[in-house]
Amino acid sequence: MRWGARWGGLAAAALVAVAAGCGGSGGDKAGGTSKEHPLVLTLESEDDVVLSGAPEFAEAVARLSQGSLRIDLVPAGRSTEVDFERGVLEDVRDGKAQLGIVGARVWDTLGVGSFEVLLAPFLVDSYELERRVLESTLAEEMLVGVEQAGVVGIALLPGPLRRPFGITRALLGSDAYRGATIGLRPAALAGETLRALGSRPKAYVPGDLAGLDGAELDPTTIAFNDYDRQALTTNVVLWPKPFTIVMNRTAFEALTGEQQEVLRRAGREAIAPELEQIERDEARAVGELCTQLSFVTATARDRAALRAAVQPVYAALEGNARVGRQLAEIEATKRETAPTLLAVLDCPRATAGAATGVSALEGTWETTWIRAALIAEGIAPRDATALSGHHTVEFANGRLRFQGDPGSGKSAVGTYTVRGDVIRFVFDTGIALQLGRPYELRWSIYREVLTFSAAAGSEPLLAFLTAPYTRVR
């Protein structure tokens, strides 16, 4: 996976646990908590927590409760299951976790149709529109629906906009969908939409697109999973991928009224920062993907044909008076959001000779190299001893400066150039290096974490592969 996926998720969960004082899932009983003895609630997730609003929600809970209520993010361990979101909900309902976060898409497979208005095809097609819907009273109406599944709705958080991702063909007009097998996560309305377009929807395990002609995906997920060399449609948004946070009913009722309100308020206050993060992530992903896959644009006729093909889906939705009213509300809000009516992807225009992504890389980063990790990467024990410790690296205007702890004598100076997701180093000074020869690595940045991986055809700088870097400034 590009973007340090595994490390990012585990680190986010670990940091929240540390912030919670390692209090465990029980903590003090509700009503008897304090900053020194917080009540710690577990929030289970299988979709990597750094790609959801869970960290923002946890931060808001800690802030609003002044540290007396904390959230511990825990993995569900269901990443190889097609229906992993159902498993998370079962764990919450059965009390194995107090809280869980799942995509809103899963609810209609469980008979809960209250989120279908948010997931209707080609309706919510900009982040501004998604924000307005989630901050409206419609969000509260949608969350109430989860009660029929035996859990309590806490928050409805934003997610990335999903687009047509072509694998064997570019997914432009409705003709491209006919007879195609399109991958999606379990979601009844999305399946109905794809069938209306003449395609065969197929649920798949995340990370494996084998046998598919296309999928509904977003740029961040594409970069996260290393999907490349396919075609992403820039000006068609199928639907957003919002998240829901729900809670075990018994655990919720054990909280005080004030604690219950903290959780719900935290959900509302997490919307804006999570949307900002989603847009930053998407911009970085697009900058990376521009060098690796085709960005295609649907014509006005293509888009009109898509909308015409899904009219039976809308007819079915509008047959429900409540859903019909909600659709009309969103359509009215959509007209008010112009000119942000449609989020269209566009590759950033670099100046002549400029290296894509350099501005994101520039600055100072720090890491700690662990001797055992260095040895595991193939570095000799004696060299691993010399290299281990805390380090910083500064990138500025094509020059890099690598520095170990003061007095360690570990330093190097050189130049760097960037093309797409490959960075080339040439060192002028430094130990255990061939001065003047180029070294190449792949690089990526995700939420202020810089990771390196080996580049094909180049001998890597093995030490750089052992640990991620975090931004200092």
Helices and strands as residue ranges (DSSP letters): H 5-19, E 39-45, G 49-51, H 54-64, E 69-75, H 84-93, E 99-103, G 104-110, H 127-134, H 137-144, G 145-149, E 151-157, E 161-166, G 174-177, E 181-184, H 188-196, E 200-203, E 214-217, H 219-224, E 231-233, E 239-240, E 243-248, H 249-253, H 257-269, H 271-289, E 294-296, H 300-309, H 311-318, H 321-336, H 358-361, E 363-369, H 371-376, H 381-387, E 389-396, E 399-404, E 411-419, E 422-430, E 438-446, E 449-454, G 462-465, E 469-471
